[in-house]
């Protein structure tokens, strides 16, 4: 199972938010580049980058900083936040981003997600943010009346191969993951899923590993790493052993 450290970028710094709220941020590093290099040095094989500025504004403006990160590390990078048309996706692919996460725009613009999957099928990940079972969009600000099972299964028909599933009410809270949430999602969607939101200690990792045979591919770790509730090297060992 993949253990994926997160680097969330806001105003040029590495931050973490509570439940996606931009007014509740903690700055952990003034250099996202150095932070990404540190996670690589600790053994990470994949880094999860979110352009929070792009997620909230819909206009990605951190391309140069993200390119700096891409040039600074040798491991794979997945990137999300404000990717709402093919020209933006193309720019990120061209600078060497390995996996593009499409979230709100997959919900708002089905034509875009269809074209993106047609062009970059193995590089596109569907990002679904969930509040009380329904899809949340626009940087988690708006909760739709669409259940995430229905949305996922629709995009699956277009060729989606993998999902990053974020439990927003757990995100940044360090309250532990809801294993049942992910187990039911795997059963109802039947696509590989990466878990995100609420992972707080090594026991959460051990509990998620139990779902590996059901299709759980990995887990994104954010605040638990930055607050030193989980040691990345220990988490990697546990995941590899499982």
Secondary structure, 3 states (H helix, E strand, C coil): CEEEEEEEEECCEEEEEECCEEEEEEEEECCHHHHHHHHHHCCCCEEEEEEHHHHHHCCCCCHHHHHHHHHHCCCEEEEECCCCCHHHHHHHHHCCCCEEEECHHHHHCHHHHHHHHHHCHHHEEEEEEEECCEEEECCCCEEEEEEHHHHHHHHHHCCCCEEEEEECCCCCCCCCCCHHHHHHHHHHHCCEEEEECCCCCHHHHHHHHCCHHHCEEEEEECHHHHCCCCCHHHHHHHHHHC
